[in-house]
Amino acid sequence: MNANIILDYLSGLENHNNREWYHANKEQLKKANQEFEDLIQALLLEIGRTDSSVLHNAPKDLTFKLVRDTRFSADKTPYNPSFRACISSKGKLPIPVGYYIFIKPNGSSFLGGGLFADMFKDATTMIRDHIVENGEDWRRIITDPTFKKHFTVKGNTLKNVPRGYDKEHPQSEYLKNKSWYLEYTLTDEQITDDRFVHLAAEIFEAMQPFNAFLNRALEKFEMPKHP
């Protein structure tokens, strides 16, 4: 894998975020896409050593398009100058939670895990209830030395503990969350390093107890069906 091809293409797209440049550089995009899919395939195999639930996935099914939906956005630039993929037992669906990779030049890249989406109210309730019922397990996961070395729990939050939950619960701060996710920031140098796949797999392995806790909470969650 040559990550420089990925970063070079994204740098060009970021500096020339218009349809003319995009269409004039389709061959460069094709090469960058192939490098990214090769990266995802290598990651699948490495993650699969400790989480075999992801091994059935095909890399091309886990990636997201560069084209942006600008209909409801003040930012009308047509492309998102980043390569993104979500790896879980059910592909790139947000639930069950899995592993997320976001590559964008100039130190904007990161590895992620957990639940980023907060529009699924049922999922939020399920996780809150699971934290209430399994507060000691949650505490043990987020205070583990390996976890604390790499992560802090992030997510959109309420100002107060929501109605119906105990404000004095030992994990009350996390009951305010509407989403619960992790981010491990990456430099361009880390991404282009020959050992990057090993590093990423190591970071994703450190996320596994956190992801597993959330997925136990979400076992009965069903994605909304579009009419």
Secondary structure, DSSP 8 states (H G I E B T S, - for coil): --HHHHHHHHHHHHHT-SHHHHHHTHHHHHHHHHHHHHHHHHHHHHHTTT-GGGTT--GGGTB--SB---TT-S---SB--SEEEEEBTTBT-SSS-EEEEEE-TTT-EEEEEEE-----HHHHHHHHHHHHHTHHHHHHHHTSHHHHHH---B--B-SS--TTS-TTSTTHHHHTBS-EEEEEEE-HHHHHSTTHHHHHHHHHHHHHHHHHHHHHHTTT-------
